[in-house]
Amino acid sequence: MRRVRAVVTGEVCGYGRGMTSETSSARPYGARPARVGVQLQPQHAEYAAIRRAAAEAEEIGVDVIFNWDHFYPLNGEPEGKHFECWTMLGAWAEATDRVQIGALVTCNSYRNPDLLADMARTVDHISDGRLILGIGAGWFEKDYDSYGYEFGTTGRRLDALGETLPRIEKRLAALNPAPTRDIPLLIGGGGEKKTLRHVAGHADIWHGFGDAEAIAHKHDVLDEWCAKVGRDPGEIERSSGVPAGQLSERAPALFDVGTRLFTIGVGGPDYDLAPIRDLVAWRDEVNRD
């Protein structure tokens, strides 16, 4: 598990106050430093543009570069240009040097769990230990129907995710060569009865969406699941998506409730990373001693 120093900050960069010592003690995961992710959505663009955006994001100083695991665009022209997730992660592993990389998130339904574990181990080695294995239950019905996967019900997909996670862990432990380290597992989703229980039992990072009030509630539910399974909630980094147009309001508010990994989604064809520069500057201020 990740070990990081506590951070207590004041007014920074026009984004408001950082976390207080009182809030930090109430939420042990708040002792982690702020980090910045960018999700380069692999849609409506040539791969050369995506590769350039990844290089620019690393130069800017982001901590994590994500893509997503879909087969069609999620907005814009529904039959527009789109690329597959894990093939791209293998390319990013070679094309980048410092940043962590991963999917936000892999759809559990699309790959055999043992195969997915082997794919993750391989990208982990190619990247010299920079992979985050992001996974979720899946939701985009068009992907399922077009590629021949059974969509089923939300409950069944969440149950399948719970069945998959121990298989991934078992396969990772058996592979030769082994992964370079314990690959961080990120689980995305906010379901309080199943998803957050899976997070408490298996994940190193939880990723959710919503304003600070909604995320604080999810943190509380996750902390309750941690207590039930005997897990230290401070072991789980809290991650949230941040709309590019709401950085000045959303990021400090999420920081105050314990979010520490902030990710902005950026789409093709042009991949405007200006909001990422602003978020990285804010991160550096709140992390400054």
VENVEN-V668923 format. One record per backbone hydrogen bond with DSSP energy under -0.5 kcal/mol. CO is the residue of the C=O (numbers start at 1). NH is the residue of the N-H. If there is no record, write none. Layout:
# VENVEN-V668923
CO NH
CO NH
This chain:
# VENVEN-V668923
12 15
16 12
19 9
20 24
21 25
22 26
23 27
26 28
27 30
28 31
29 32
35 262
36 63
36 64
37 264
38 40
38 66
39 41
39 266
41 43
42 83
43 268
46 49
46 50
47 51
48 52
49 53
50 54
51 55
52 56
53 57
54 58
55 59
56 60
57 61
57 62
63 100
64 38
64 66
65 102
66 40
67 104
68 70
77 80
81 44
84 88
85 89
86 90
87 91
88 92
89 93
90 94
91 94
91 95
92 96
100 65
101 132
102 67
103 106
105 69
106 108
106 136
107 110
108 111
112 116
113 117
114 118
115 119
116 120
117 121
118 122
119 123
120 124
121 125
122 126
123 127
124 129
125 128
130 101
131 184
132 103
132 134
133 186
134 106
135 188
136 108
139 141
140 143
140 144
141 145
142 146
143 147
144 148
144 149
145 148
149 151
153 157
154 158
155 159
156 160
157 161
158 162
159 163
160 164
161 165
162 166
163 167
164 168
165 169
166 170
167 171
168 172
169 173
170 174
171 174
171 175
181 183
184 133
184 186
185 204
185 205
186 135
187 207
191 196
194 198
195 199
196 200
197 201
198 202
199 203
204 237
205 187
206 239
207 189
208 241
211 215
212 216
213 217
214 218
215 219
216 220
217 221
218 222
219 223
220 224
221 225
222 226
223 227
224 228
225 229
226 230
226 231
231 233
232 235
233 236
235 237
237 206
237 239
238 260
238 261
239 208
240 263
243 246
244 247
246 250
247 251
247 252
249 253
250 254
251 255
252 256
253 257
254 257
254 259
255 258
260 35
260 262
261 240
261 263
262 37
263 242
264 39
266 41
267 271
271 273
273 277
274 278
275 279
276 280
277 281
278 282
279 283
280 284
281 285
282 286
283 287
284 288
285 288
